[in-house]
Amino acid sequence: MSLLKKLFGGGEKSGGTAEVVGEPAEHKGFTIRATPFPQDGQYQTCGIISKEIDGATKEHKFIRADRFPSADLAAEQAIRKGRQIVDEQGETIFN
């Protein structure tokens, strides 16, 4: 499997659907869902930021290099990172 497929979630998961860990968080009108995935014996920080704009739901997937020993710890970090992305970029993440 290529490095790019690993980084962007291709290949290992069937069906292409990310598994949400924990409860989604609302932040400034955005919804942040943590979707950590197993990688080399740990869990990679990953999440999806979404918002309804003009009647359509827009999504932005993010992956960070941070890894944790449990999915719950990676999910907590994904929510923090998602809030940071929203604070820094707002709706421009969908461009």
Biopython code that builds the backbone (N, CA, C, O; Angstrom):
import numpy as np
from Bio.PDB.StructureBuilder import StructureBuilder

atoms = [
    (1, "MET", "N", (0.858, -1.178, 0.000)),
    (1, "MET", "CA", (0.000, 0.000, 0.000)),
    (1, "MET", "C", (0.892, 1.225, 0.000)),
    (1, "MET", "O", (1.888, 1.274, 0.721)),
    (2, "SER", "N", (0.540, 2.208, -0.800)),
    (2, "SER", "CA", (1.360, 3.410, -0.911)),
    (2, "SER", "C", (1.218, 4.280, 0.335)),
    (2, "SER", "O", (0.237, 4.194, 1.074)),
    (3, "LEU", "N", (2.216, 5.110, 0.537)),
    (3, "LEU", "CA", (2.215, 6.022, 1.680)),
    (3, "LEU", "C", (1.021, 6.976, 1.612)),
    (3, "LEU", "O", (0.399, 7.261, 2.636)),
    (4, "LEU", "N", (0.699, 7.468, 0.418)),
    (4, "LEU", "CA", (-0.427, 8.401, 0.288)),
    (4, "LEU", "C", (-1.746, 7.747, 0.662)),
    (4, "LEU", "O", (-2.590, 8.373, 1.303)),
    (5, "LYS", "N", (-1.933, 6.487, 0.264)),
    (5, "LYS", "CA", (-3.168, 5.795, 0.633)),
    (5, "LYS", "C", (-3.257, 5.638, 2.146)),
    (5, "LYS", "O", (-4.332, 5.795, 2.725)),
    (6, "LYS", "N", (-2.130, 5.328, 2.789)),
    (6, "LYS", "CA", (-2.137, 5.200, 4.247)),
    (6, "LYS", "C", (-2.475, 6.534, 4.902)),
    (6, "LYS", "O", (-3.289, 6.589, 5.824)),
    (7, "LEU", "N", (-1.851, 7.608, 4.425)),
    (7, "LEU", "CA", (-2.071, 8.924, 5.021)),
    (7, "LEU", "C", (-3.509, 9.399, 4.874)),
    (7, "LEU", "O", (-4.055, 10.026, 5.781)),
    (8, "PHE", "N", (-4.117, 9.102, 3.741)),
    (8, "PHE", "CA", (-5.454, 9.616, 3.477)),
    (8, "PHE", "C", (-6.536, 8.567, 3.636)),
    (8, "PHE", "O", (-7.647, 8.742, 3.137)),
    (9, "GLY", "N", (-6.223, 7.468, 4.333)),
    (9, "GLY", "CA", (-7.241, 6.504, 4.720)),
    (9, "GLY", "C", (-7.636, 5.509, 3.669)),
    (9, "GLY", "O", (-8.625, 4.802, 3.863)),
    (10, "GLY", "N", (-6.932, 5.407, 2.570)),
    (10, "GLY", "CA", (-7.295, 4.465, 1.527)),
    (10, "GLY", "C", (-6.743, 3.091, 1.795)),
    (10, "GLY", "O", (-5.679, 2.950, 2.397)),
    (11, "GLY", "N", (-7.455, 2.078, 1.355)),
    (11, "GLY", "CA", (-6.923, 0.738, 1.367)),
    (11, "GLY", "C", (-7.262, -0.099, 2.572)),
    (11, "GLY", "O", (-7.778, -1.203, 2.399)),
    (12, "GLU", "N", (-7.007, 0.353, 3.779)),
    (12, "GLU", "CA", (-7.173, -0.500, 4.938)),
    (12, "GLU", "C", (-8.616, -0.651, 5.390)),
    (12, "GLU", "O", (-8.995, -1.708, 5.896)),
    (13, "LYS", "N", (-9.411, 0.365, 5.219)),
    (13, "LYS", "CA", (-10.794, 0.320, 5.684)),
    (13, "LYS", "C", (-11.699, -0.113, 4.553)),
    (13, "LYS", "O", (-11.532, 0.316, 3.412)),
    (14, "SER", "N", (-12.651, -0.960, 4.870)),
    (14, "SER", "CA", (-13.589, -1.370, 3.835)),
    (14, "SER", "C", (-14.771, -0.424, 3.821)),
    (14, "SER", "O", (-15.185, 0.076, 4.867)),
    (15, "GLY", "N", (-15.309, -0.179, 2.655)),
    (15, "GLY", "CA", (-16.497, 0.647, 2.535)),
    (15, "GLY", "C", (-16.238, 2.135, 2.546)),
    (15, "GLY", "O", (-17.140, 2.907, 2.224)),
    (16, "GLY", "N", (-15.036, 2.574, 2.906)),
    (16, "GLY", "CA", (-14.705, 3.978, 2.865)),
    (16, "GLY", "C", (-15.378, 4.824, 3.937)),
    (16, "GLY", "O", (-15.309, 6.051, 3.877)),
    (17, "THR", "N", (-16.028, 4.198, 4.919)),
    (17, "THR", "CA", (-16.712, 4.941, 5.957)),
    (17, "THR", "C", (-15.851, 5.000, 7.206)),
    (17, "THR", "O", (-15.427, 3.968, 7.726)),
    (18, "ALA", "N", (-15.595, 6.210, 7.688)),
    (18, "ALA", "CA", (-14.799, 6.385, 8.897)),
    (18, "ALA", "C", (-15.654, 6.076, 10.113)),
    (18, "ALA", "O", (-16.828, 6.442, 10.169)),
    (19, "GLU", "N", (-15.060, 5.404, 11.079)),
    (19, "GLU", "CA", (-15.769, 5.083, 12.312)),
    (19, "GLU", "C", (-15.607, 6.228, 13.305)),
    (19, "GLU", "O", (-14.488, 6.579, 13.679)),
    (20, "VAL", "N", (-16.721, 6.805, 13.726)),
    (20, "VAL", "CA", (-16.704, 7.913, 14.677)),
    (20, "VAL", "C", (-16.499, 7.358, 16.083)),
    (20, "VAL", "O", (-17.158, 6.402, 16.492)),
    (21, "VAL", "N", (-15.574, 7.973, 16.812)),
    (21, "VAL", "CA", (-15.297, 7.589, 18.198)),
    (21, "VAL", "C", (-15.758, 8.723, 19.098)),
    (21, "VAL", "O", (-15.378, 9.875, 18.890)),
    (22, "GLY", "N", (-16.571, 8.407, 20.094)),
    (22, "GLY", "CA", (-17.073, 9.426, 21.013)),
    (22, "GLY", "C", (-18.201, 10.225, 20.399)),
    (22, "GLY", "O", (-18.697, 9.914, 19.316)),
    (23, "GLU", "N", (-18.593, 11.257, 21.115)),
    (23, "GLU", "CA", (-19.686, 12.116, 20.669)),
    (23, "GLU", "C", (-19.161, 13.251, 19.797)),
    (23, "GLU", "O", (-18.102, 13.810, 20.082)),
    (24, "PRO", "N", (-19.885, 13.596, 18.742)),
    (24, "PRO", "CA", (-19.490, 14.768, 17.947)),
    (24, "PRO", "C", (-19.534, 16.030, 18.810)),
    (24, "PRO", "O", (-20.308, 16.119, 19.763)),
    (25, "ALA", "N", (-18.696, 16.994, 18.461)),
    (25, "ALA", "CA", (-18.646, 18.270, 19.186)),
    (25, "ALA", "C", (-19.122, 19.384, 18.263)),
    (25, "ALA", "O", (-18.805, 19.395, 17.074)),
    (26, "GLU", "N", (-19.880, 20.314, 18.816)),
    (26, "GLU", "CA", (-20.318, 21.501, 18.086)),
    (26, "GLU", "C", (-19.378, 22.642, 18.469)),
    (26, "GLU", "O", (-19.049, 22.822, 19.641)),
    (27, "HIS", "N", (-18.949, 23.415, 17.455)),
    (27, "HIS", "CA", (-18.062, 24.539, 17.710)),
    (27, "HIS", "C", (-18.292, 25.605, 16.648)),
    (27, "HIS", "O", (-18.002, 25.385, 15.472)),
    (28, "LYS", "N", (-18.809, 26.755, 17.056)),
    (28, "LYS", "CA", (-19.039, 27.898, 16.170)),
    (28, "LYS", "C", (-19.866, 27.532, 14.927)),
    (28, "LYS", "O", (-19.606, 28.029, 13.831)),
    (29, "GLY", "N", (-20.858, 26.662, 15.112)),
    (29, "GLY", "CA", (-21.723, 26.277, 14.010)),
    (29, "GLY", "C", (-21.219, 25.101, 13.188)),
    (29, "GLY", "O", (-21.902, 24.661, 12.263)),
    (30, "PHE", "N", (-20.048, 24.588, 13.504)),
    (30, "PHE", "CA", (-19.469, 23.433, 12.832)),
    (30, "PHE", "C", (-19.672, 22.194, 13.708)),
    (30, "PHE", "O", (-19.793, 22.305, 14.928)),
    (31, "THR", "N", (-19.707, 21.024, 13.084)),
    (31, "THR", "CA", (-19.731, 19.763, 13.813)),
    (31, "THR", "C", (-18.396, 19.078, 13.585)),
    (31, "THR", "O", (-17.930, 18.963, 12.452)),
    (32, "ILE", "N", (-17.787, 18.625, 14.670)),
    (32, "ILE", "CA", (-16.491, 17.948, 14.591)),
    (32, "ILE", "C", (-16.681, 16.522, 15.084)),
    (32, "ILE", "O", (-17.144, 16.293, 16.202)),
    (33, "ARG", "N", (-16.314, 15.556, 14.225)),
    (33, "ARG", "CA", (-16.410, 14.136, 14.573)),
    (33, "ARG", "C", (-15.001, 13.543, 14.566)),
    (33, "ARG", "O", (-14.253, 13.728, 13.606)),
    (34, "ALA", "N", (-14.647, 12.843, 15.619)),
    (34, "ALA", "CA", (-13.339, 12.195, 15.708)),
    (34, "ALA", "C", (-13.415, 10.826, 15.033)),
    (34, "ALA", "O", (-14.315, 10.032, 15.306)),
    (35, "THR", "N", (-12.448, 10.567, 14.142)),
    (35, "THR", "CA", (-12.421, 9.298, 13.414)),
    (35, "THR", "C", (-11.017, 8.687, 13.435)),
    (35, "THR", "O", (-10.456, 8.405, 12.377)),
    (36, "PRO", "N", (-10.443, 8.479, 14.625)),
    (36, "PRO", "CA", (-9.090, 7.913, 14.683)),
    (36, "PRO", "C", (-9.080, 6.502, 14.081)),
    (36, "PRO", "O", (-10.088, 5.796, 14.094)),
    (37, "PHE", "N", (-7.921, 6.117, 13.559)),
    (37, "PHE", "CA", (-7.808, 4.780, 12.977)),
    (37, "PHE", "C", (-6.512, 4.129, 13.448)),
    (37, "PHE", "O", (-5.532, 4.819, 13.727)),
    (38, "PRO", "N", (-6.509, 2.780, 13.538)),
    (38, "PRO", "CA", (-5.305, 2.082, 13.998)),
    (38, "PRO", "C", (-4.171, 2.207, 12.985)),
    (38, "PRO", "O", (-4.374, 2.081, 11.777)),
    (39, "GLN", "N", (-2.979, 2.455, 13.508)),
    (39, "GLN", "CA", (-1.790, 2.594, 12.667)),
    (39, "GLN", "C", (-0.577, 2.166, 13.477)),
    (39, "GLN", "O", (-0.244, 2.810, 14.472)),
    (40, "ASP", "N", (0.077, 1.112, 13.077)),
    (40, "ASP", "CA", (1.305, 0.640, 13.730)),
    (40, "ASP", "C", (1.150, 0.458, 15.242)),
    (40, "ASP", "O", (2.027, 0.857, 16.008)),
    (41, "GLY", "N", (0.055, -0.133, 15.662)),
    (41, "GLY", "CA", (-0.157, -0.436, 17.075)),
    (41, "GLY", "C", (-0.669, 0.721, 17.911)),
    (41, "GLY", "O", (-0.844, 0.576, 19.121)),
    (42, "GLN", "N", (-0.913, 1.863, 17.292)),
    (42, "GLN", "CA", (-1.472, 3.008, 17.999)),
    (42, "GLN", "C", (-2.637, 3.556, 17.181)),
    (42, "GLN", "O", (-3.022, 2.968, 16.170)),
    (43, "TYR", "N", (-3.196, 4.681, 17.618)),
    (43, "TYR", "CA", (-4.320, 5.290, 16.910)),
    (43, "TYR", "C", (-3.919, 6.663, 16.389)),
    (43, "TYR", "O", (-3.454, 7.519, 17.142)),
    (44, "GLN", "N", (-4.108, 6.856, 15.091)),
    (44, "GLN", "CA", (-3.777, 8.108, 14.413)),
    (44, "GLN", "C", (-4.893, 9.119, 14.643)),
    (44, "GLN", "O", (-6.072, 8.774, 14.573)),
    (45, "THR", "N", (-4.521, 10.366, 14.917)),
    (45, "THR", "CA", (-5.492, 11.441, 15.099)),
    (45, "THR", "C", (-6.096, 11.810, 13.750)),
    (45, "THR", "O", (-5.381, 12.145, 12.805)),
    (46, "CYS", "N", (-7.425, 11.744, 13.676)),
    (46, "CYS", "CA", (-8.124, 12.000, 12.422)),
    (46, "CYS", "C", (-9.540, 12.460, 12.762)),
    (46, "CYS", "O", (-10.103, 12.053, 13.778)),
    (47, "GLY", "N", (-10.110, 13.307, 11.910)),
    (47, "GLY", "CA", (-11.466, 13.765, 12.167)),
    (47, "GLY", "C", (-12.109, 14.370, 10.940)),
    (47, "GLY", "O", (-11.471, 14.538, 9.901)),
    (48, "ILE", "N", (-13.383, 14.696, 11.078)),
    (48, "ILE", "CA", (-14.153, 15.310, 10.009)),
    (48, "ILE", "C", (-14.861, 16.532, 10.573)),
    (48, "ILE", "O", (-15.545, 16.455, 11.594)),
    (49, "ILE", "N", (-14.689, 17.660, 9.894)),
    (49, "ILE", "CA", (-15.377, 18.900, 10.253)),
    (49, "ILE", "C", (-16.465, 19.107, 9.216)),
    (49, "ILE", "O", (-16.201, 19.023, 8.017)),
    (50, "SER", "N", (-17.690, 19.378, 9.664)),
    (50, "SER", "CA", (-18.781, 19.592, 8.711)),
    (50, "SER", "C", (-19.627, 20.790, 9.118)),
    (50, "SER", "O", (-19.662, 21.198, 10.279)),
    (51, "LYS", "N", (-20.312, 21.341, 8.105)),
    (51, "LYS", "CA", (-21.217, 22.451, 8.344)),
    (51, "LYS", "C", (-22.191, 22.522, 7.177)),
    (51, "LYS", "O", (-21.818, 22.288, 6.027)),
    (52, "GLU", "N", (-23.444, 22.847, 7.487)),
    (52, "GLU", "CA", (-24.421, 23.047, 6.426)),
    (52, "GLU", "C", (-24.316, 24.482, 5.929)),
    (52, "GLU", "O", (-24.430, 25.435, 6.701)),
    (53, "ILE", "N", (-24.094, 24.618, 4.620)),
    (53, "ILE", "CA", (-23.960, 25.922, 3.985)),
    (53, "ILE", "C", (-24.878, 25.944, 2.773)),
    (53, "ILE", "O", (-24.755, 25.107, 1.878)),
    (54, "ASP", "N", (-25.797, 26.899, 2.745)),
    (54, "ASP", "CA", (-26.742, 27.037, 1.625)),
    (54, "ASP", "C", (-27.467, 25.729, 1.323)),
    (54, "ASP", "O", (-27.658, 25.369, 0.161)),
    (55, "GLY", "N", (-27.867, 25.025, 2.376)),
    (55, "GLY", "CA", (-28.649, 23.800, 2.216)),
    (55, "GLY", "C", (-27.849, 22.549, 1.895)),
    (55, "GLY", "O", (-28.427, 21.469, 1.778)),
    (56, "ALA", "N", (-26.538, 22.665, 1.750)),
    (56, "ALA", "CA", (-25.687, 21.509, 1.460)),
    (56, "ALA", "C", (-24.702, 21.303, 2.609)),
    (56, "ALA", "O", (-24.174, 22.267, 3.163)),
    (57, "THR", "N", (-24.463, 20.055, 2.957)),
    (57, "THR", "CA", (-23.498, 19.753, 4.001)),
    (57, "THR", "C", (-22.112, 19.637, 3.385)),
    (57, "THR", "O", (-21.874, 18.809, 2.506)),
    (58, "LYS", "N", (-21.207, 20.478, 3.860)),
    (58, "LYS", "CA", (-19.811, 20.463, 3.416)),
    (58, "LYS", "C", (-18.992, 19.730, 4.464)),
    (58, "LYS", "O", (-19.255, 19.863, 5.659)),
    (59, "GLU", "N", (-17.985, 18.944, 4.025)),
    (59, "GLU", "CA", (-17.120, 18.217, 4.945)),
    (59, "GLU", "C", (-15.654, 18.432, 4.599)),
    (59, "GLU", "O", (-15.279, 18.592, 3.437)),
    (60, "HIS", "N", (-14.844, 18.430, 5.644)),
    (60, "HIS", "CA", (-13.390, 18.520, 5.498)),
    (60, "HIS", "C", (-12.767, 17.472, 6.410)),
    (60, "HIS", "O", (-12.966, 17.510, 7.624)),
    (61, "LYS", "N", (-12.015, 16.534, 5.833)),
    (61, "LYS", "CA", (-11.343, 15.507, 6.621)),
    (61, "LYS", "C", (-9.925, 15.973, 6.917)),
    (61, "LYS", "O", (-9.246, 16.519, 6.047)),
    (62, "PHE", "N", (-9.482, 15.752, 8.161)),
    (62, "PHE", "CA", (-8.115, 16.093, 8.526)),
    (62, "PHE", "C", (-7.449, 14.918, 9.221)),
    (62, "PHE", "O", (-8.090, 14.147, 9.935)),
    (63, "ILE", "N", (-6.157, 14.803, 8.996)),
    (63, "ILE", "CA", (-5.339, 13.769, 9.628)),
    (63, "ILE", "C", (-4.107, 14.468, 10.183)),
    (63, "ILE", "O", (-3.504, 15.304, 9.510)),
    (64, "ARG", "N", (-3.739, 14.127, 11.397)),
    (64, "ARG", "CA", (-2.555, 14.693, 12.020)),
    (64, "ARG", "C", (-1.565, 13.575, 12.335)),
    (64, "ARG", "O", (-1.944, 12.406, 12.418)),
    (65, "ALA", "N", (-0.324, 13.934, 12.505)),
    (65, "ALA", "CA", (0.729, 12.954, 12.768)),
    (65, "ALA", "C", (0.647, 12.369, 14.173)),
    (65, "ALA", "O", (1.243, 11.327, 14.445)),
    (66, "ASP", "N", (-0.085, 13.028, 15.065)),
    (66, "ASP", "CA", (-0.164, 12.578, 16.457)),
    (66, "ASP", "C", (-0.754, 11.169, 16.542)),
    (66, "ASP", "O", (-1.750, 10.858, 15.889)),
    (67, "ARG", "N", (-0.121, 10.327, 17.359)),
    (67, "ARG", "CA", (-0.632, 8.974, 17.610)),
    (67, "ARG", "C", (-0.724, 8.748, 19.109)),
    (67, "ARG", "O", (0.063, 9.281, 19.891)),
    (68, "PHE", "N", (-1.717, 7.934, 19.491)),
    (68, "PHE", "CA", (-1.987, 7.677, 20.906)),
    (68, "PHE", "C", (-2.230, 6.186, 21.122)),
    (68, "PHE", "O", (-2.565, 5.468, 20.180)),
    (69, "PRO", "N", (-2.061, 5.716, 22.369)),
    (69, "PRO", "CA", (-2.238, 4.286, 22.639)),
    (69, "PRO", "C", (-3.699, 3.823, 22.620)),
    (69, "PRO", "O", (-3.959, 2.620, 22.574)),
    (70, "SER", "N", (-4.657, 4.761, 22.654)),
    (70, "SER", "CA", (-6.067, 4.349, 22.624)),
    (70, "SER", "C", (-6.852, 5.239, 21.666)),
    (70, "SER", "O", (-6.484, 6.385, 21.407)),
    (71, "ALA", "N", (-7.939, 4.680, 21.151)),
    (71, "ALA", "CA", (-8.812, 5.438, 20.246)),
    (71, "ALA", "C", (-9.433, 6.625, 20.974)),
    (71, "ALA", "O", (-9.620, 7.685, 20.376)),
    (72, "ASP", "N", (-9.754, 6.462, 22.252)),
    (72, "ASP", "CA", (-10.365, 7.556, 23.009)),
    (72, "ASP", "C", (-9.425, 8.751, 23.157)),
    (72, "ASP", "O", (-9.857, 9.896, 23.025)),
    (73, "LEU", "N", (-8.146, 8.496, 23.428)),
    (73, "LEU", "CA", (-7.180, 9.599, 23.542)),
    (73, "LEU", "C", (-6.981, 10.288, 22.197)),
    (73, "LEU", "O", (-6.893, 11.514, 22.129)),
    (74, "ALA", "N", (-6.909, 9.500, 21.127)),
    (74, "ALA", "CA", (-6.772, 10.086, 19.787)),
    (74, "ALA", "C", (-8.020, 10.896, 19.431)),
    (74, "ALA", "O", (-7.921, 11.930, 18.771)),
    (75, "ALA", "N", (-9.190, 10.428, 19.865)),
    (75, "ALA", "CA", (-10.440, 11.145, 19.589)),
    (75, "ALA", "C", (-10.471, 12.486, 20.322)),
    (75, "ALA", "O", (-10.896, 13.493, 19.755)),
    (76, "GLU", "N", (-10.023, 12.506, 21.575)),
    (76, "GLU", "CA", (-9.972, 13.762, 22.323)),
    (76, "GLU", "C", (-9.078, 14.778, 21.607)),
    (76, "GLU", "O", (-9.421, 15.955, 21.504)),
    (77, "GLN", "N", (-7.940, 14.312, 21.120)),
    (77, "GLN", "CA", (-7.023, 15.204, 20.405)),
    (77, "GLN", "C", (-7.635, 15.667, 19.082)),
    (77, "GLN", "O", (-7.448, 16.817, 18.683)),
    (78, "ALA", "N", (-8.357, 14.787, 18.406)),
    (78, "ALA", "CA", (-8.999, 15.160, 17.137)),
    (78, "ALA", "C", (-10.020, 16.278, 17.348)),
    (78, "ALA", "O", (-10.117, 17.188, 16.525)),
    (79, "ILE", "N", (-10.775, 16.218, 18.431)),
    (79, "ILE", "CA", (-11.752, 17.273, 18.726)),
    (79, "ILE", "C", (-11.021, 18.592, 18.994)),
    (79, "ILE", "O", (-11.440, 19.640, 18.503)),
    (80, "ARG", "N", (-9.934, 18.548, 19.769)),
    (80, "ARG", "CA", (-9.147, 19.767, 20.030)),
    (80, "ARG", "C", (-8.583, 20.343, 18.732)),
    (80, "ARG", "O", (-8.663, 21.549, 18.498)),
    (81, "LYS", "N", (-8.016, 19.483, 17.895)),
    (81, "LYS", "CA", (-7.456, 19.946, 16.621)),
    (81, "LYS", "C", (-8.547, 20.493, 15.707)),
    (81, "LYS", "O", (-8.340, 21.493, 15.021)),
    (82, "GLY", "N", (-9.703, 19.843, 15.697)),
    (82, "GLY", "CA", (-10.817, 20.324, 14.881)),
    (82, "GLY", "C", (-11.246, 21.717, 15.295)),
    (82, "GLY", "O", (-11.496, 22.568, 14.442)),
    (83, "ARG", "N", (-11.334, 21.962, 16.600)),
    (83, "ARG", "CA", (-11.677, 23.308, 17.086)),
    (83, "ARG", "C", (-10.633, 24.330, 16.652)),
    (83, "ARG", "O", (-10.969, 25.443, 16.248)),
    (84, "GLN", "N", (-9.371, 23.943, 16.738)),
    (84, "GLN", "CA", (-8.285, 24.837, 16.334)),
    (84, "GLN", "C", (-8.388, 25.168, 14.839)),
    (84, "GLN", "O", (-8.211, 26.322, 14.450)),
    (85, "ILE", "N", (-8.668, 24.178, 14.015)),
    (85, "ILE", "CA", (-8.806, 24.407, 12.576)),
    (85, "ILE", "C", (-9.961, 25.363, 12.300)),
    (85, "ILE", "O", (-9.831, 26.277, 11.485)),
    (86, "VAL", "N", (-11.089, 25.156, 12.973)),
    (86, "VAL", "CA", (-12.245, 26.045, 12.796)),
    (86, "VAL", "C", (-11.883, 27.462, 13.215)),
    (86, "VAL", "O", (-12.207, 28.417, 12.508)),
    (87, "ASP", "N", (-11.213, 27.613, 14.358)),
    (87, "ASP", "CA", (-10.835, 28.938, 14.844)),
    (87, "ASP", "C", (-9.896, 29.643, 13.864)),
    (87, "ASP", "O", (-10.015, 30.850, 13.655)),
    (88, "GLU", "N", (-8.972, 28.904, 13.267)),
    (88, "GLU", "CA", (-7.978, 29.508, 12.387)),
    (88, "GLU", "C", (-8.484, 29.737, 10.964)),
    (88, "GLU", "O", (-8.121, 30.730, 10.333)),
    (89, "GLN", "N", (-9.326, 28.822, 10.450)),
    (89, "GLN", "CA", (-9.677, 28.877, 9.035)),
    (89, "GLN", "C", (-11.149, 29.106, 8.738)),
    (89, "GLN", "O", (-11.492, 29.557, 7.645)),
    (90, "GLY", "N", (-12.026, 28.803, 9.687)),
    (90, "GLY", "CA", (-13.454, 28.978, 9.460)),
    (90, "GLY", "C", (-13.932, 28.223, 8.237)),
    (90, "GLY", "O", (-13.484, 27.106, 7.978)),
    (91, "GLU", "N", (-14.849, 28.833, 7.475)),
    (91, "GLU", "CA", (-15.433, 28.174, 6.308)),
    (91, "GLU", "C", (-14.458, 28.019, 5.141)),
    (91, "GLU", "O", (-14.764, 27.315, 4.179)),
    (92, "THR", "N", (-13.292, 28.662, 5.205)),
    (92, "THR", "CA", (-12.330, 28.524, 4.108)),
    (92, "THR", "C", (-11.794, 27.099, 3.975)),
    (92, "THR", "O", (-11.202, 26.762, 2.949)),
    (93, "ILE", "N", (-11.991, 26.258, 4.994)),
    (93, "ILE", "CA", (-11.527, 24.869, 4.884)),
    (93, "ILE", "C", (-12.258, 24.112, 3.782)),
    (93, "ILE", "O", (-11.781, 23.076, 3.318)),
    (94, "PHE", "N", (-13.414, 24.623, 3.360)),
    (94, "PHE", "CA", (-14.197, 23.942, 2.329)),
    (94, "PHE", "C", (-13.840, 24.403, 0.924)),
    (94, "PHE", "O", (-14.383, 23.875, -0.046)),
    (95, "ASN", "N", (-12.954, 25.358, 0.792)),
    (95, "ASN", "CA", (-12.553, 25.877, -0.537)),
    (95, "ASN", "C", (-11.539, 24.980, -1.194)),
    (95, "ASN", "O", (-11.095, 25.262, -2.307)),
]
sb = StructureBuilder()
sb.init_structure("model")
sb.init_model(0)
sb.init_chain("A")
sb.init_seg("    ")
for serial, (resi, resn, name, xyz) in enumerate(atoms, 1):
    if name == "N":
        sb.init_residue(resn, " ", resi, " ")
    sb.init_atom(name, np.array(xyz, "f"), 0.0, 1.0, " ", f" {name:<3s}", serial, name[0])
structure = sb.get_structure()
